[in-house]
Amino acid sequence: MGVLTTDLVRARLRQGRIYPRYLDTSDPEWISRATVLRGLFADHLGCSLGALEEAIAALIGDETDFQVRRGLVKLLMDETTTAVQAARPPAEIRRAVFRAATDHWPVVDEGTRERALDAAAQELGLSRHQVADGLYADLRNHEVITESRLPEVPALLNRYNLALVQAILLRAQRVVVTLPDPRPARARQLFRIAKFHRLMHQARRLEGGDGWELTLDGPASLFKATQRYGLQLALFLPALCHCERWRLKADVIWGPHKVQVSLEVDHKSGLVSHTKERGTWESDEERHFRASFKKLKTPWTLRRSTRIVALDGRGVLVPDYVLTHPDGRTALLELVWFWRRRSFENRISLLRSAGPANLVIAYATRMNTGQEDLPALDGVVGFKGVIQPKRIIEACERIAI
């Protein structure tokens, strides 16, 4: 499912904090309303999107809960697939109809309209009905609903509450996630998920060494790519909800007057993830990289890293891959997606001073979220859309130990 738009967010501001107005998922009234909405979508499978929207408008009207029900509709609509259905491409049908209309001009009544449609149908080898239906079939409200992946009502209500928080996070400047006492495998998994969603982040151990703190840059802190990055941050939240204990605090710019407020949620907030836990998080670019690597005739092998490397108390490194040579040499590979020059250079400086000497850093040149490009740096490999295995191996040959 998608994320709510700002106009659909119900929240209250009080003493510098923003509080999402969650639904009571056990309330019989909301269960009933959500059931009716879900049924409306199910009943319109095979109908036009316009027909569904008219039915929704007639159902909701000007009710006082308009904003909530529109939010539920948004979530259901995100799970609804539509398609253009016409006997011939609509643009082709329109050209034929317009040519026929010229011959039957002026088209002033139903009789001349039908004659124009008949002439176009004869030209195209279609029936009048097919021509009429296909004339504007590519307009959004004429598209036909072909699939609805509708969640059950309890899941829909839980998804609404999660979506409220996600929509607020789209306006975040900074997000701090605290994991008080996670298992090492759980911490490593969450770090990997942050990297899977290409979030700019730093991690450090809490004092006493019993937990972790993960600091994420928010979309409101970026110069560009904010919408794309913001969606990735929103998609990180369902994964966080799988953790046993967690706390999230975000600095948010909210409302037309751009007031700075704080959002705080944790594992006691009642948020339920709609995603399944996955042990392996891998982007399309990484899958392509792994496939390309396998095709190379090289003695080097590539596998996922399972390490968390402490950086002298100033952060951690979670390498993406380990490359191994038959002679025993190894190199670590770190992938960087969204980045800004200053923070990236600071990160590289930290890795150079406190990280492993056999680390290769590969970064996506097109995902610079600041104003300045990155100068050439030793041991740092840039890539555009595709990670090039040969360049990675060349770097490994230089620094592997």
C-alpha positions as CSV (number, residue, x, y, z in Angstrom):
1,M,0.0,0.0,0.0
2,G,1.0,3.6,-0.5
3,V,1.3,6.5,1.9
4,L,-1.3,9.1,2.9
5,T,-1.0,12.6,1.4
6,T,-0.6,15.5,3.9
7,D,-4.2,16.7,3.5
8,L,-5.5,13.3,4.7
9,V,-3.3,13.3,7.9
10,R,-5.2,13.7,11.2
11,A,-2.9,14.9,13.9
12,R,-2.9,17.5,16.6
13,L,-0.1,19.8,17.7
14,R,0.6,20.4,21.4
15,Q,3.6,21.9,23.2
16,G,6.0,21.4,20.3
17,R,4.9,17.8,19.5
18,I,2.8,16.3,16.8
19,Y,0.4,13.5,17.8
20,P,-1.1,11.2,15.1
21,R,-4.8,10.7,15.7
22,Y,-4.9,6.9,15.5
23,L,-8.1,4.9,14.8
24,D,-9.3,2.5,17.5
25,T,-9.0,-0.6,15.4
26,S,-11.4,-2.5,17.7
27,D,-14.2,0.2,17.4
28,P,-17.3,-1.5,15.9
29,E,-18.2,1.7,14.0
30,W,-14.9,1.8,12.2
31,I,-14.9,-1.9,11.5
32,S,-18.4,-1.4,9.9
33,R,-17.4,1.6,7.8
34,A,-14.2,0.0,6.6
35,T,-16.1,-3.2,5.7
36,V,-18.5,-1.1,3.6
37,L,-15.7,0.7,1.8
38,R,-13.8,-2.6,1.2
39,G,-17.0,-4.1,-0.2
40,L,-17.5,-1.2,-2.5
41,F,-14.1,-1.8,-4.1
42,A,-14.8,-5.5,-4.4
43,D,-18.1,-4.9,-6.1
44,H,-16.6,-2.7,-8.7
45,L,-14.1,-5.2,-10.0
46,G,-14.5,-5.0,-13.8
47,C,-16.2,-1.6,-13.7
48,S,-14.7,1.7,-14.7
49,L,-12.7,3.7,-12.2
50,G,-15.2,6.6,-12.7
51,A,-18.1,4.4,-11.5
52,L,-16.2,3.4,-8.4
53,E,-15.4,7.1,-7.6
54,E,-19.0,8.1,-8.1
55,A,-20.1,5.3,-5.7
56,I,-17.5,6.4,-3.1
57,A,-18.6,10.1,-3.4
58,A,-22.2,9.0,-2.9
59,L,-21.3,6.9,0.2
60,I,-19.0,9.4,1.9
61,G,-20.7,12.7,1.0
62,D,-20.1,15.4,3.7
63,E,-19.9,13.1,6.7
64,T,-17.9,14.4,9.6
65,D,-15.5,11.4,9.2
66,F,-14.8,12.4,5.6
67,Q,-11.0,12.8,6.1
68,V,-10.6,9.3,7.7
69,R,-12.7,7.5,5.1
70,R,-10.9,9.3,2.3
71,G,-7.6,8.1,3.9
72,L,-9.0,4.5,3.9
73,V,-10.0,5.0,0.2
74,K,-6.5,6.2,-0.6
75,L,-5.0,3.1,0.8
76,L,-7.5,0.8,-1.0
77,M,-7.0,2.7,-4.2
78,D,-3.3,2.1,-4.0
79,E,-4.0,-1.6,-4.1
80,T,-6.3,-1.3,-7.1
81,T,-5.0,-1.9,-10.6
82,T,-6.7,-0.4,-13.7
83,A,-6.1,-0.8,-17.4
84,V,-7.2,0.7,-20.6
85,Q,-9.7,-1.7,-22.3
86,A,-10.6,-0.9,-25.9
87,A,-10.9,-2.9,-29.1
88,R,-8.4,-0.6,-30.8
89,P,-6.1,2.1,-29.4
90,P,-8.3,5.0,-28.3
91,A,-6.3,7.6,-30.2
92,E,-6.9,5.6,-33.4
93,I,-10.6,5.3,-32.7
94,R,-10.8,9.1,-32.0
95,R,-9.1,9.9,-35.3
96,A,-11.6,7.7,-37.2
97,V,-14.6,9.2,-35.4
98,F,-13.4,12.8,-36.0
99,R,-13.0,12.1,-39.7
100,A,-16.5,10.6,-39.8
101,A,-17.9,13.5,-37.9
102,T,-16.4,15.9,-40.5
103,D,-18.4,14.0,-43.2
104,H,-21.6,14.2,-41.1
105,W,-21.2,17.8,-39.9
106,P,-22.9,19.3,-38.0
107,V,-23.3,16.6,-35.4
108,V,-26.3,18.2,-33.7
109,D,-28.4,15.3,-32.5
110,E,-28.3,11.6,-31.6
111,G,-29.0,10.5,-35.2
112,T,-26.0,12.3,-36.7
113,R,-23.8,11.1,-33.8
114,E,-24.8,7.5,-34.4
115,R,-24.2,7.8,-38.2
116,A,-20.7,9.2,-37.4
117,L,-20.0,6.3,-35.1
118,D,-21.3,3.8,-37.6
119,A,-19.0,5.2,-40.3
120,A,-16.0,5.0,-37.9
121,A,-17.0,1.5,-36.9
122,Q,-17.1,0.4,-40.6
123,E,-13.7,1.9,-41.2
124,L,-12.1,0.2,-38.2
125,G,-14.0,-3.1,-38.6
126,L,-15.6,-2.7,-35.2
127,S,-19.2,-2.4,-33.8
128,R,-20.7,0.9,-32.9
129,H,-20.7,-0.2,-29.3
130,Q,-16.9,-0.9,-29.4
131,V,-16.2,2.5,-31.0
132,A,-18.3,4.3,-28.4
133,D,-16.7,2.5,-25.5
134,G,-13.2,2.9,-26.8
135,L,-13.5,6.6,-27.8
136,Y,-12.1,7.9,-24.4
137,A,-11.1,4.6,-22.8
138,D,-7.6,6.0,-22.1
139,L,-9.0,8.8,-19.8
140,R,-8.3,7.9,-16.1
141,N,-11.9,7.7,-15.0
142,H,-12.7,5.4,-18.0
143,E,-10.0,2.9,-17.1
144,V,-11.3,-0.5,-16.0
145,I,-10.5,-2.0,-12.6
146,T,-8.8,-5.3,-13.3
147,E,-7.4,-6.3,-9.9
148,S,-8.0,-5.3,-6.3
149,R,-5.5,-6.7,-3.7
150,L,-7.8,-5.7,-0.8
151,P,-6.6,-6.3,2.7
152,E,-8.9,-7.6,5.3
153,V,-10.6,-5.0,7.5
154,P,-8.4,-5.4,10.6
155,A,-5.3,-5.1,8.4
156,L,-6.7,-2.0,6.7
157,L,-7.4,-0.2,9.9
158,N,-3.9,-1.1,11.2
159,R,-2.5,0.1,7.9
160,Y,-4.2,3.4,8.3
161,N,-2.5,4.1,11.6
162,L,0.9,3.2,10.2
163,A,0.2,5.4,7.2
164,L,-0.5,8.4,9.4
165,V,3.1,8.2,10.9
166,Q,4.6,7.5,7.4
167,A,3.0,10.7,6.0
168,I,4.4,12.7,8.9
169,L,7.8,11.3,8.3
170,L,7.7,12.7,4.7
171,R,8.3,16.1,6.4
172,A,11.1,15.0,8.7
173,Q,14.4,16.7,8.9
174,R,16.1,14.1,11.1
175,V,15.0,10.7,12.5
176,V,16.6,9.0,15.5
177,V,15.8,5.3,16.0
178,T,16.8,3.6,19.3
179,L,17.1,-0.1,19.7
180,P,17.6,-0.7,23.5
181,D,18.7,-4.3,23.5
182,P,18.4,-6.0,20.1
183,R,19.9,-9.3,19.2
184,P,23.0,-8.8,17.0
185,A,21.2,-10.5,14.1
186,R,18.2,-8.1,14.5
187,A,20.4,-5.0,14.6
188,R,22.3,-6.1,11.5
189,Q,19.0,-6.8,9.7
190,L,17.7,-3.3,10.5
191,F,20.9,-1.7,9.3
192,R,20.6,-3.7,6.1
193,I,17.0,-2.5,5.7
194,A,18.2,1.1,6.1
195,K,20.7,0.4,3.3
196,F,18.1,-1.4,1.2
197,H,16.0,1.7,1.3
198,R,19.1,3.8,0.5
199,L,18.8,6.0,3.5
200,M,21.6,8.2,4.6
201,H,22.3,7.1,8.1
202,Q,24.8,6.7,11.0
203,A,24.8,4.1,13.7
204,R,26.4,4.0,17.1
205,R,26.3,1.9,20.2
206,L,24.5,3.2,23.2
207,E,26.5,3.9,26.3
208,G,27.0,0.6,28.1
209,G,27.0,-1.3,24.8
210,D,23.5,-2.8,25.2
211,G,21.8,-1.2,22.3
212,W,22.1,0.9,19.1
213,E,21.1,4.3,17.9
214,L,20.4,4.9,14.2
215,T,20.3,8.5,13.0
216,L,18.6,9.0,9.6
217,D,18.6,12.1,7.5
218,G,15.0,13.1,6.7
219,P,13.7,14.3,3.3
220,A,13.2,17.8,4.6
221,S,17.0,18.1,5.2
222,L,17.8,17.4,1.5
223,F,18.4,19.9,-1.3
224,K,16.9,17.6,-4.0
225,A,15.5,14.1,-4.5
226,T,13.3,14.8,-1.5
227,Q,10.1,13.0,-2.7
228,R,11.9,9.9,-3.8
229,Y,13.9,9.8,-0.6
230,G,10.9,10.5,1.6
231,L,9.1,7.5,0.3
232,Q,12.1,5.3,1.0
233,L,12.1,6.6,4.6
234,A,8.3,5.9,4.9
235,L,8.9,2.4,3.7
236,F,11.5,1.9,6.4
237,L,8.9,2.2,9.2
238,P,7.1,-1.1,8.6
239,A,10.4,-2.9,8.9
240,L,11.2,-1.2,12.2
241,C,7.8,-2.3,13.6
242,H,9.1,-5.9,13.4
243,C,11.6,-5.2,16.1
244,E,10.7,-6.3,19.7
245,R,11.6,-3.0,21.3
246,W,12.2,0.3,19.5
247,R,11.8,4.0,19.8
248,L,11.6,6.6,17.0
249,K,11.9,10.4,17.4
250,A,11.8,12.7,14.4
251,D,12.2,16.5,14.0
252,V,9.4,17.5,11.6
253,I,8.5,20.6,9.7
254,W,4.7,20.7,9.7
255,G,1.8,22.7,8.4
256,P,1.5,25.8,6.1
257,H,3.5,27.9,8.5
258,K,6.3,25.3,8.6
259,V,6.4,24.8,12.4
260,Q,9.1,22.6,13.8
261,V,7.6,19.9,15.9
262,S,8.7,16.5,17.3
263,L,7.2,13.2,16.5
264,E,7.7,10.3,19.0
265,V,6.5,6.7,18.5
266,D,7.6,3.4,19.9
267,H,6.8,-0.3,20.1
268,K,4.0,0.5,22.5
269,S,2.2,2.8,20.1
270,G,0.2,-0.1,18.6
271,L,1.6,0.2,15.1
272,V,1.4,-3.1,13.2
273,S,3.6,-3.8,10.1
274,H,1.8,-5.0,7.0
275,T,5.1,-6.4,5.5
276,K,6.6,-9.8,6.0
277,E,9.9,-10.2,7.6
278,R,12.6,-10.9,5.1
279,G,16.1,-12.1,5.8
280,T,17.6,-10.8,2.5
281,W,17.1,-7.3,1.3
282,E,18.5,-6.7,-2.2
283,S,17.8,-4.0,-4.7
284,D,17.4,-4.6,-8.4
285,E,20.8,-2.9,-9.0
286,E,22.4,-5.4,-6.5
287,R,20.7,-8.4,-8.2
288,H,22.1,-7.2,-11.5
289,F,25.5,-6.7,-9.9
290,R,25.6,-10.2,-8.5
291,A,24.4,-11.7,-11.8
292,S,27.1,-9.8,-13.7
293,F,29.7,-10.8,-11.2
294,K,28.9,-14.5,-11.7
295,K,29.5,-14.2,-15.5
296,L,33.0,-12.9,-15.1
297,K,36.0,-15.2,-15.4
298,T,37.6,-14.1,-12.1
299,P,39.0,-16.0,-9.2
300,W,37.3,-13.6,-6.8
301,T,34.1,-14.8,-5.1
302,L,31.3,-12.6,-3.8
303,R,29.1,-13.2,-0.8
304,R,26.9,-11.2,1.5
305,S,28.7,-9.8,4.6
306,T,27.4,-10.7,8.1
307,R,29.7,-8.3,10.0
308,I,29.0,-5.2,12.1
309,V,32.3,-3.3,12.4
310,A,32.7,-0.8,15.3
311,L,34.4,2.4,14.2
312,D,36.3,3.4,17.4
313,G,33.1,4.4,19.2
314,R,32.2,6.9,16.5
315,G,29.8,4.7,14.5
316,V,29.6,1.4,12.8
317,L,30.1,-0.1,9.4
318,V,27.9,-2.8,8.0
319,P,29.6,-3.9,4.8
320,D,27.3,-5.2,2.0
321,Y,29.7,-7.8,0.6
322,V,32.9,-9.7,1.2
323,L,35.1,-10.5,-1.8
324,T,37.5,-13.4,-1.3
325,H,40.5,-14.5,-3.5
326,P,41.8,-18.1,-3.5
327,D,45.1,-16.9,-2.1
328,G,43.4,-15.8,1.1
329,R,43.1,-12.1,0.4
330,T,39.7,-10.5,1.2
331,A,38.1,-7.1,0.7
332,L,34.9,-5.6,2.0
333,L,32.4,-3.7,-0.2
334,E,30.3,-0.8,1.0
335,L,27.5,0.5,-1.3
336,V,26.3,4.1,-0.9
337,W,23.1,5.4,-2.5
338,F,21.7,8.8,-1.5
339,W,24.5,11.1,-0.3
340,R,25.6,14.7,0.2
341,R,29.2,15.8,-0.4
342,R,30.0,17.0,3.1
343,S,28.5,14.1,5.0
344,F,29.9,11.6,2.5
345,E,33.4,13.0,2.8
346,N,33.1,13.0,6.6
347,R,32.0,9.3,6.4
348,I,34.9,8.4,4.2
349,S,37.3,10.2,6.6
350,L,36.0,8.2,9.5
351,L,36.2,4.9,7.6
352,R,39.8,5.7,6.5
353,S,40.8,6.4,10.1
354,A,38.8,3.8,12.1
355,G,37.6,1.3,9.5
356,P,39.1,-1.7,7.9
357,A,42.0,-1.1,5.4
358,N,40.5,-3.4,2.9
359,L,37.3,-1.5,2.3
360,V,36.0,-0.5,-1.2
361,I,33.3,2.1,-1.3
362,A,31.0,2.3,-4.3
363,Y,28.6,5.2,-4.6
364,A,25.7,6.1,-7.0
365,T,26.8,9.3,-8.7
366,R,23.3,10.2,-9.7
367,M,21.9,10.2,-6.2
368,N,23.7,13.3,-4.9
369,T,21.1,15.1,-2.8
370,G,23.2,18.3,-2.4
371,Q,24.5,21.0,-4.7
372,E,28.2,19.9,-5.1
373,D,29.6,16.9,-6.9
374,L,32.2,14.7,-5.3
375,P,35.9,15.0,-6.3
376,A,37.9,11.9,-7.2
377,L,38.9,10.0,-4.1
378,D,41.2,7.1,-3.7
379,G,39.5,3.8,-3.1
380,V,36.1,5.2,-3.9
381,V,34.3,3.9,-7.1
382,G,31.4,5.8,-8.6
383,F,28.7,4.2,-10.7
384,K,25.6,5.6,-12.5
385,G,22.8,3.1,-13.0
386,V,24.9,-0.1,-13.0
387,I,27.5,-1.3,-10.5
388,Q,30.4,-2.5,-12.7
389,P,32.0,-5.7,-11.2
390,K,35.3,-5.2,-13.1
391,R,35.9,-1.8,-11.5
392,I,35.1,-3.3,-8.1
393,I,37.6,-6.1,-8.6
394,E,40.3,-3.7,-9.8
395,A,39.9,-1.8,-6.5
396,C,40.0,-5.1,-4.6
397,E,43.2,-6.0,-6.2
398,R,44.8,-2.8,-4.9
399,I,43.6,-2.9,-1.3
400,A,42.7,-6.6,-0.4
401,I,44.6,-8.0,2.5
